[in-house]
Amino acid sequence: MAATQGSVRDARHRRLVAICAATVLAIAGAAGCSQDDTDEQPAQGVVVNLGGEIAVLKRIDAKPEIVGPRPDGTEKLDTYRLTAPRQLSAGDIVGIRDGGVVAISPDDPSKATLLGQATAWFPGVDSGKVWAVTEQSAAACEGQELPTTVRAKYTAAEHETSGRPARRVISMPCGIEPVAQTSQGIVAHQTTGDVTGSGNAARARTSVVLLDQSGAVSRVVAEAATVLAADADQIVWRADECATGACTEIYDVQARKSRNAPTCEAGDPVGTGALSPGGRWYATAIRTDNGTHLGVLDLDEDSCRDLGAFTALDKTADLDESLAATWSRANLLMIDQATGELIELNAPTGHVERRREALPVTNEAQIWGARNA
């Protein structure tokens, strides 16, 4: 146990050093360094997409200020909507819109900078960079013996959020799908076989792997597994065949070993969660005997905070579905996309604040981040 706690402390130290270094590089002449995972300040300037118009709230319970009006003729459309929105530790909001990855400043959230074409994206280890993922048809893999569930060939291109052209472009081998970047290379799913499903359907059996700079597999993290989240020094993953008990694992990319995620008294973590900048906090659904709860795992202190039941989570165990969630530094911001209920958790203090009056939403709302990130 002592060795495990020591390795967790070492991992935390590496993350804090990395965050500080990134901050100093990003802000010339900085005298100090603010740590994302110890910030006890509430979110300020919360940016919300109300389902077709963009609003900013000075605080979570303040009156929304419309900064991106709904364009004429789009009453039933959401022209601002992002796929996989997330706020980087440097402050930019990033997501997919109209087939491209875009960066948005929380100071002017109605405008977006197109970085490049993309069907998916993930943050770079450098908080000022992102990776845009594009795909070709599996016909590009013709002649290779591959599982039938390999449906595309992927390319990953690194972009700066300023909009400068890509500096690195990696064409992935067939059967490799990149999903995140760590300090030891890009982490990906490698399709190793097909698993028979109901009827004639089949799903892919994947291993979690780390890639070298050319895109080749340099290390196998786990076989028959799926990545849930990742940051510079750790990968949150789950064994595909694990049905009950402690299924969520944390892989330390420096130590090259996994450990069980913190346990929750109420139940087991399920679905896809959200990892905070710096990698200390992991928000996830918890399946209990009394419905689905929201839990926040402290990966440094090996503890779990149960925030109770959320109706939206009963529809899905993924935080990016009915209950949309994003981290802004150490603040977890959540919105019920259908009702407009808005919630903020400050992870270091455990303080939860709920907006007294639901936001007026149409279509489905999104929570993007905050201006004080």
C-alpha positions as CSV (number, residue, x, y, z in Angstrom):
1,M,0.0,0.0,0.0
2,A,2.8,2.4,0.9
3,A,4.4,1.8,-2.5
4,T,1.2,2.5,-4.3
5,Q,0.6,5.7,-2.4
6,G,4.2,6.8,-3.1
7,S,3.7,6.2,-6.8
8,V,0.5,8.2,-6.8
9,R,2.3,11.1,-5.1
10,D,5.1,10.9,-7.6
11,A,2.6,11.0,-10.5
12,R,0.9,14.0,-8.9
13,H,4.3,15.8,-8.6
14,R,5.0,15.1,-12.3
15,R,1.7,16.5,-13.3
16,L,2.1,19.7,-11.2
17,V,5.6,20.2,-12.7
18,A,4.2,19.7,-16.2
19,I,1.3,22.2,-15.6
20,C,3.7,24.8,-14.2
21,A,6.1,24.4,-17.1
22,A,3.3,24.8,-19.6
23,T,2.1,27.9,-17.8
24,V,5.5,29.5,-17.8
25,L,6.0,28.7,-21.5
26,A,2.6,30.1,-22.4
27,I,2.9,33.3,-20.3
28,A,6.3,35.0,-20.7
29,G,7.7,36.5,-17.6
30,A,5.2,34.7,-15.3
31,A,6.4,34.9,-11.7
32,G,4.5,31.9,-10.5
33,C,2.3,29.1,-11.5
34,S,-1.4,28.4,-10.7
35,Q,-2.3,24.7,-10.3
36,D,-5.4,23.6,-12.0
37,D,-6.2,20.9,-9.5
38,T,-6.0,23.1,-6.3
39,D,-7.9,26.1,-7.5
40,E,-10.8,26.8,-5.1
41,Q,-12.2,29.7,-7.0
42,P,-15.7,29.3,-8.5
43,A,-16.1,29.6,-12.2
44,Q,-16.6,33.1,-13.6
45,G,-17.9,33.9,-17.0
46,V,-19.6,30.6,-17.7
47,V,-20.1,30.0,-21.4
48,V,-23.3,28.1,-22.4
49,N,-24.8,27.2,-25.8
50,L,-28.6,27.5,-25.1
51,G,-29.3,25.4,-28.3
52,G,-28.7,28.0,-31.0
53,E,-27.6,31.1,-29.1
54,I,-24.5,31.7,-26.9
55,A,-24.8,33.1,-23.4
56,V,-22.3,34.1,-20.8
57,L,-23.1,34.1,-17.0
58,K,-20.9,36.1,-14.7
59,R,-21.5,33.4,-12.1
60,I,-23.6,30.3,-12.3
61,D,-26.7,31.9,-10.8
62,A,-26.4,35.2,-12.8
63,K,-28.7,36.4,-15.6
64,P,-27.4,35.0,-18.9
65,E,-26.0,37.7,-21.3
66,I,-26.6,36.7,-25.0
67,V,-23.3,37.3,-26.8
68,G,-24.1,35.1,-29.8
69,P,-27.6,35.7,-31.0
70,R,-29.6,33.1,-33.0
71,P,-29.1,33.8,-36.7
72,D,-32.3,34.6,-38.6
73,G,-34.1,31.6,-40.0
74,T,-32.5,29.1,-37.6
75,E,-35.2,28.8,-35.0
76,K,-35.0,25.0,-35.3
77,L,-31.3,24.8,-35.9
78,D,-28.2,25.2,-33.7
79,T,-25.5,26.7,-35.9
80,Y,-23.1,27.0,-32.9
81,R,-23.3,23.4,-31.8
82,L,-20.0,21.6,-31.1
83,T,-19.3,17.9,-31.1
84,A,-17.0,16.8,-28.2
85,P,-16.6,20.3,-26.7
86,R,-13.9,20.7,-24.1
87,Q,-12.0,23.5,-22.5
88,L,-8.2,23.3,-22.5
89,S,-6.1,24.3,-19.5
90,A,-4.9,27.3,-21.4
91,G,-8.5,28.5,-21.7
92,D,-9.5,27.8,-25.3
93,I,-12.7,25.9,-26.0
94,V,-12.3,23.3,-28.7
95,G,-14.7,21.1,-30.5
96,I,-15.9,19.8,-33.9
97,R,-18.2,21.9,-36.1
98,D,-19.2,21.3,-39.7
99,G,-16.4,18.8,-40.3
100,G,-13.6,20.8,-38.8
101,V,-11.9,21.2,-35.4
102,V,-12.3,24.8,-34.2
103,A,-10.9,26.8,-31.3
104,I,-13.0,29.4,-29.5
105,S,-11.9,32.0,-27.0
106,P,-14.2,32.3,-24.0
107,D,-13.8,36.0,-24.2
108,D,-15.5,36.0,-27.7
109,P,-17.4,32.7,-27.8
110,S,-19.5,33.5,-30.9
111,K,-16.4,33.4,-33.1
112,A,-14.5,30.3,-34.0
113,T,-11.0,29.7,-35.6
114,L,-10.9,26.7,-37.9
115,L,-7.8,24.6,-37.3
116,G,-8.3,21.9,-39.9
117,Q,-10.6,19.1,-41.1
118,A,-11.5,16.5,-38.5
119,T,-13.9,13.8,-37.6
120,A,-12.5,13.7,-34.0
121,W,-10.0,15.5,-31.9
122,F,-8.0,15.3,-28.7
123,P,-5.8,17.8,-26.7
124,G,-2.1,17.8,-27.1
125,V,0.3,17.5,-24.1
126,D,1.1,21.1,-24.8
127,S,-2.1,22.9,-23.8
128,G,-1.8,25.3,-26.8
129,K,-2.0,22.4,-29.3
130,V,-4.6,19.9,-30.4
131,W,-4.7,16.8,-32.6
132,A,-7.3,16.7,-35.5
133,V,-8.2,13.2,-36.6
134,T,-9.4,12.5,-40.1
135,E,-10.3,9.2,-41.7
136,Q,-10.2,7.5,-45.1
137,S,-12.3,4.5,-46.3
138,A,-11.0,1.1,-45.3
139,A,-10.4,0.6,-49.0
140,A,-7.0,2.3,-48.2
141,C,-6.1,-0.9,-46.4
142,E,-6.9,-3.2,-49.3
143,G,-4.6,-6.2,-49.4
144,Q,-4.0,-6.4,-45.7
145,E,-5.4,-9.1,-43.5
146,L,-7.5,-7.2,-40.9
147,P,-10.5,-7.8,-38.7
148,T,-13.8,-7.0,-40.5
149,T,-14.6,-4.3,-38.0
150,V,-11.7,-2.1,-39.3
151,R,-13.8,0.5,-41.1
152,A,-11.3,3.3,-41.7
153,K,-7.7,4.4,-41.9
154,Y,-6.9,7.3,-39.6
155,T,-4.5,10.3,-39.8
156,A,-3.7,12.6,-36.9
157,A,-2.4,16.2,-37.5
158,E,-1.2,18.5,-34.7
159,H,-2.4,22.1,-34.8
160,E,-1.9,25.2,-32.7
161,T,-5.1,26.7,-31.4
162,S,-3.9,30.0,-32.9
163,G,-4.8,28.6,-36.3
164,R,-1.3,28.1,-37.6
165,P,-0.8,25.2,-40.0
166,A,-0.2,21.7,-38.8
167,R,3.4,20.9,-37.9
168,R,3.1,17.1,-37.5
169,V,1.0,14.7,-39.5
170,I,1.0,11.0,-38.7
171,S,-0.7,8.5,-41.0
172,M,-1.7,5.6,-38.7
173,P,-1.3,1.9,-39.7
174,C,-4.6,0.2,-40.6
175,G,-6.4,-0.9,-37.5
176,I,-5.0,1.9,-35.3
177,E,-7.4,4.7,-34.1
178,P,-5.7,7.5,-32.1
179,V,-7.7,8.8,-29.1
180,A,-5.4,10.9,-26.8
181,Q,-1.8,12.1,-26.3
182,T,0.4,11.3,-23.3
183,S,4.0,12.3,-22.5
184,Q,5.0,8.9,-23.7
185,G,3.3,9.1,-27.1
186,I,-0.2,9.0,-28.6
187,V,-2.6,6.4,-27.0
188,A,-4.7,4.5,-29.5
189,H,-7.1,1.6,-29.9
190,Q,-5.7,-1.2,-31.9
191,T,-8.3,-3.5,-33.4
192,T,-7.1,-7.1,-32.9
193,G,-10.2,-9.1,-33.7
194,D,-14.0,-9.3,-34.1
195,V,-16.4,-10.2,-31.3
196,T,-19.7,-11.7,-32.4
197,G,-22.7,-9.7,-31.3
198,S,-26.4,-10.1,-31.6
199,G,-27.6,-11.2,-35.0
200,N,-25.0,-10.7,-37.7
201,A,-23.5,-7.7,-35.9
202,A,-19.9,-7.7,-34.7
203,R,-17.9,-5.3,-32.6
204,A,-14.2,-4.7,-32.5
205,R,-11.9,-6.2,-29.9
206,T,-9.3,-3.6,-29.2
207,S,-6.1,-3.2,-27.2
208,V,-5.0,0.0,-25.7
209,V,-1.6,0.9,-27.0
210,L,1.0,3.7,-27.1
211,L,2.5,4.8,-30.4
212,D,5.9,6.0,-31.3
213,Q,6.5,9.1,-33.4
214,S,5.9,7.2,-36.7
215,G,2.6,5.8,-35.5
216,A,3.8,2.3,-34.9
217,V,2.9,0.5,-31.6
218,S,5.6,0.9,-29.0
219,R,3.8,-0.5,-26.0
220,V,0.7,-2.4,-25.2
221,V,-1.1,-0.9,-22.2
222,A,-4.0,-3.4,-21.9
223,E,-5.6,-6.1,-24.1
224,A,-9.3,-6.3,-24.8
225,A,-9.8,-2.8,-23.3
226,T,-11.1,0.7,-24.0
227,V,-9.7,4.1,-23.2
228,L,-12.1,6.3,-21.1
229,A,-9.9,9.3,-20.7
230,A,-6.2,10.3,-20.7
231,D,-3.8,13.1,-19.9
232,A,0.0,13.6,-20.0
233,D,0.9,10.9,-17.4
234,Q,-2.0,8.6,-17.1
235,I,-4.7,6.6,-19.0
236,V,-8.1,5.8,-17.6
237,W,-9.2,2.5,-19.2
238,R,-11.7,-0.3,-18.7
239,A,-11.5,-4.0,-19.6
240,D,-14.2,-4.9,-22.1
241,E,-15.2,-8.1,-20.5
242,C,-15.4,-6.7,-17.0
243,A,-19.1,-6.6,-15.9
244,T,-19.0,-5.9,-12.2
245,G,-16.7,-4.7,-9.5
246,A,-13.6,-2.6,-9.9
247,C,-13.5,-2.4,-13.7
248,T,-11.9,1.1,-14.1
249,E,-8.1,1.1,-14.1
250,I,-5.5,3.9,-14.1
251,Y,-2.3,3.4,-16.1
252,D,0.8,5.4,-15.1
253,V,2.7,5.9,-18.4
254,Q,5.9,6.6,-16.5
255,A,5.8,3.7,-14.2
256,R,4.3,1.5,-16.9
257,K,1.7,-0.2,-14.7
258,S,-1.9,0.0,-13.8
259,R,-3.8,0.3,-10.6
260,N,-7.5,0.1,-9.6
261,A,-9.3,3.4,-9.7
262,P,-10.6,4.7,-6.4
263,T,-13.6,2.8,-5.1
264,C,-17.0,4.4,-4.4
265,E,-19.1,3.2,-1.4
266,A,-22.3,3.7,-3.3
267,G,-21.4,1.6,-6.4
268,D,-19.1,1.1,-9.3
269,P,-18.0,3.8,-11.9
270,V,-19.5,3.1,-15.3
271,G,-19.6,4.7,-18.7
272,T,-17.3,7.4,-20.1
273,G,-16.2,10.1,-17.7
274,A,-14.3,13.4,-17.9
275,L,-10.7,14.0,-16.7
276,S,-9.8,17.4,-15.3
277,P,-6.8,19.4,-16.6
278,G,-3.8,18.2,-14.7
279,G,-5.4,14.7,-14.4
280,R,-6.3,14.7,-10.7
281,W,-10.1,14.6,-10.9
282,Y,-12.2,12.1,-12.8
283,A,-15.9,12.7,-13.0
284,T,-18.0,9.6,-13.8
285,A,-21.4,8.0,-13.5
286,I,-21.7,5.5,-10.6
287,R,-24.2,2.7,-10.8
288,T,-26.0,2.2,-7.5
289,D,-29.0,0.2,-6.2
290,N,-30.9,3.5,-6.1
291,G,-30.2,4.8,-9.6
292,T,-27.2,6.4,-11.3
293,H,-25.2,8.8,-9.2
294,L,-22.5,11.3,-10.2
295,G,-19.1,10.6,-8.6
296,V,-15.8,12.5,-8.7
297,L,-12.7,10.4,-8.2
298,D,-9.6,12.0,-6.7
299,L,-6.9,10.0,-8.4
300,D,-4.2,11.5,-6.1
301,E,-5.8,10.8,-2.8
302,D,-7.5,7.5,-3.9
303,S,-11.0,8.7,-2.8
304,C,-14.5,9.1,-4.3
305,R,-17.0,11.9,-3.7
306,D,-20.6,10.8,-4.3
307,L,-22.7,13.8,-5.5
308,G,-26.0,11.8,-5.5
309,A,-28.6,11.0,-8.1
310,F,-29.1,12.8,-11.4
311,T,-32.2,12.1,-13.5
312,A,-30.4,12.8,-16.7
313,L,-27.8,10.1,-16.0
314,D,-30.5,7.4,-15.8
315,K,-30.8,7.7,-19.6
316,T,-27.1,7.1,-20.2
317,A,-24.0,6.5,-18.2
318,D,-21.9,8.8,-20.3
319,L,-21.4,12.4,-19.1
320,D,-21.3,13.8,-22.7
321,E,-24.9,12.7,-23.4
322,S,-28.0,13.8,-21.4
323,L,-25.9,15.4,-18.6
324,A,-23.2,17.3,-20.5
325,A,-20.1,18.0,-18.4
326,T,-16.8,19.9,-18.8
327,W,-14.0,20.8,-16.6
328,S,-12.9,24.5,-16.3
329,R,-9.7,24.2,-14.2
330,A,-10.8,22.5,-10.9
331,N,-14.5,23.3,-11.5
332,L,-16.8,20.7,-13.0
333,L,-19.6,22.4,-14.9
334,M,-22.7,20.3,-15.8
335,I,-25.9,21.0,-17.6
336,D,-29.0,18.9,-18.2
337,Q,-29.3,19.4,-22.0
338,A,-33.1,19.0,-22.0
339,T,-34.1,21.1,-19.0
340,G,-31.3,23.7,-18.6
341,E,-30.5,22.7,-15.0
342,L,-27.0,24.1,-14.4
343,I,-24.6,22.7,-11.7
344,E,-21.1,23.6,-10.6
345,L,-18.7,21.5,-8.4
346,N,-15.5,22.8,-7.1
347,A,-13.4,19.6,-6.7
348,P,-10.9,20.7,-4.1
349,T,-13.6,22.0,-1.6
350,G,-16.4,19.7,-2.7
351,H,-18.8,22.7,-2.8
352,V,-21.7,22.2,-5.1
353,E,-23.8,25.1,-6.4
354,R,-27.0,24.6,-8.4
355,R,-28.6,27.4,-10.4
356,R,-31.9,28.4,-8.8
357,E,-33.7,28.9,-12.1
358,A,-33.1,26.6,-15.1
359,L,-31.8,28.2,-18.2
360,P,-34.1,28.7,-21.2
361,V,-33.0,26.1,-23.7
362,T,-34.2,25.0,-27.1
363,N,-32.9,21.9,-29.0
364,E,-30.2,20.7,-26.6
365,A,-28.0,22.9,-24.4
366,Q,-24.2,22.6,-24.1
367,I,-21.8,23.7,-21.4
368,W,-18.5,24.9,-22.9
369,G,-16.3,26.3,-20.1
370,A,-15.6,29.6,-18.2
371,R,-13.6,32.7,-18.8
372,N,-11.4,32.4,-15.7
373,A,-9.9,29.1,-16.9
